[in-house]
Amino acid sequence: MDNERLQPPPLSLLDRYKGQGFTALYTTTVTVSGGEAAHGRASGIARSDDGNLILDLRLPAALGGPGSGTNPEQLFAAGYAACFHGALSLLAKRAKIDMTHATVSVEVSFGRDPVDGGYALIAEIRIRMPGVARHDAEELVRNTERLCPYAKMAREGIHSVVSVID
């Protein structure tokens, strides 16, 4: 398997779903423990159920921490950028547009929310598509915003169930 060349997913992922309810295609679980400070954000350890993700979480220096590890905003930005890039690439492939040098950068800001006095996130997505005509690039991005689950979540929210388990 290590000798196999990595391939993008099939264009069939762009086929419209006609089912009655949500159908999971992939599910993962990441568990965070508190670490030394007993605080997931300040000293946590994030582990995926398959063992492919093991990260030390640290409070960024801007928030008074050491900044010597990954933080939730970086993880969210990475997931958003990867998902958006993947959806953009699929749509471009279907349109026969070369995306070899395309990049997606997501800037996530954590800050105070004037609406409720708590906290909020703001995301800015910047897409570079060298060699792609502006009109084609803008159309691809508009269509990607409708396809990418992260963009959809940012726009419409996410179904979330919070529960306490034994």
C-alpha positions in Angstrom: 0.0 0.0 0.0 2.9 2.4 0.7 4.0 2.2 -2.9 0.7 3.3 -4.2 0.4 6.8 -5.6 -2.1 9.0 -3.7 -5.2 9.7 -5.7 -8.0 12.3 -5.4 -11.5 11.0 -4.6 -13.8 10.0 -7.5 -16.0 12.6 -9.2 -18.9 10.4 -8.2 -18.8 12.3 -4.9 -20.3 15.2 -6.8 -23.5 13.1 -7.5 -26.6 14.5 -5.9 -27.9 12.5 -2.9 -31.6 11.7 -3.0 -32.1 10.0 0.4 -34.5 10.9 3.1 -32.1 11.6 5.9 -28.5 12.2 6.7 -26.3 9.2 5.6 -22.8 9.2 7.2 -20.1 8.3 4.7 -17.3 8.5 7.3 -17.2 9.1 11.0 -14.3 9.8 13.3 -13.9 10.5 17.0 -11.2 12.7 18.6 -10.9 12.7 22.3 -9.2 15.5 24.3 -7.9 15.0 27.8 -6.8 17.8 30.0 -3.1 17.1 30.4 -0.8 18.8 33.0 -3.1 21.8 33.7 -6.3 19.7 33.5 -7.4 22.0 30.8 -7.9 20.8 27.2 -7.1 24.1 25.6 -4.1 24.9 27.7 -2.4 21.5 28.1 -4.6 18.9 26.4 -3.8 15.9 24.3 -6.0 15.2 21.3 -6.2 11.6 20.0 -8.2 10.2 17.2 -9.9 6.8 17.5 -7.7 5.3 14.7 -4.5 6.6 16.3 -3.5 8.7 13.2 -3.9 12.0 15.1 -2.0 12.6 18.4 -1.4 16.3 19.2 -0.4 18.3 22.2 -2.8 21.2 22.5 -1.4 24.5 23.9 -2.8 27.9 24.6 -1.4 30.3 22.0 1.1 33.0 23.3 -1.5 35.7 22.3 -3.8 34.2 24.9 -1.2 33.9 27.6 0.1 30.4 26.9 3.4 29.0 25.8 2.3 28.7 22.2 4.4 25.5 21.9 1.6 23.3 20.5 -1.4 23.2 18.2 -4.5 25.0 19.2 -8.2 24.5 18.3 -8.2 27.5 15.9 -5.4 26.0 13.9 -7.1 22.6 13.8 -10.4 24.3 12.6 -8.5 26.3 10.0 -6.7 23.2 8.7 -9.9 21.2 8.4 -11.7 24.1 6.7 -8.9 24.7 4.2 -8.5 21.0 3.4 -12.2 20.5 2.9 -12.6 23.6 0.8 -9.5 22.8 -1.3 -10.8 19.2 -1.9 -14.3 20.4 -2.9 -12.8 23.0 -5.2 -10.5 20.5 -6.8 -13.3 18.1 -7.5 -15.4 20.8 -9.2 -12.4 22.0 -11.1 -11.6 18.5 -12.3 -15.2 18.0 -13.5 -14.8 21.4 -15.4 -11.4 20.3 -16.7 -9.6 23.2 -15.0 -6.1 22.5 -13.8 -5.7 23.1 -10.1 -2.2 21.9 -9.7 -1.0 25.1 -8.1 -4.2 26.2 -6.3 -4.0 27.0 -2.6 -6.7 27.6 0.0 -5.7 29.6 3.2 -8.1 29.9 6.1 -7.5 32.5 8.7 -9.4 31.9 11.9 -9.7 34.6 14.6 -10.8 33.8 18.2 -12.3 36.8 19.9 -15.0 38.5 22.0 -18.5 38.4 20.8 -20.5 41.6 21.3 -23.8 39.8 20.8 -23.6 37.7 24.0 -20.5 38.9 25.7 -18.8 35.5 25.2 -16.5 34.3 22.4 -16.8 33.7 18.7 -14.8 32.7 15.7 -14.4 34.5 12.4 -13.0 32.7 9.4 -11.5 34.3 6.2 -10.9 32.0 3.2 -8.4 33.1 0.6 -8.1 31.1 -2.6 -5.3 31.3 -5.2 -5.8 29.7 -8.6 -2.8 30.7 -10.7 -3.5 30.4 -14.4 -7.3 30.2 -14.0 -9.4 33.0 -15.5 -11.0 35.2 -12.9 -14.5 34.5 -14.1 -13.9 30.7 -14.0 -12.2 31.0 -10.5 -15.1 33.0 -9.1 -17.7 30.5 -10.4 -15.7 27.6 -9.0 -15.5 29.3 -5.6 -19.3 30.1 -5.6 -20.1 26.4 -6.4 -17.5 25.2 -3.8 -19.2 27.3 -1.1 -22.4 25.3 -1.8 -20.6 22.0 -1.8 -18.0 22.2 1.0 -19.5 21.0 4.3 -17.3 23.3 6.3 -18.5 26.3 4.3 -22.1 25.1 4.8 -21.5 24.7 8.5 -20.0 28.2 8.8 -23.0 29.6 6.9 -25.9 27.6 8.3 -24.6 26.1 11.6 -24.1 22.4 12.4 -26.4 19.8 13.9 -24.8 19.2 17.3 -25.8 16.9 20.2 -24.1 17.4 23.5 -24.5 14.7 26.2 -22.9 13.5 29.4 -21.9 9.8 29.3 -20.8 7.4 32.0 
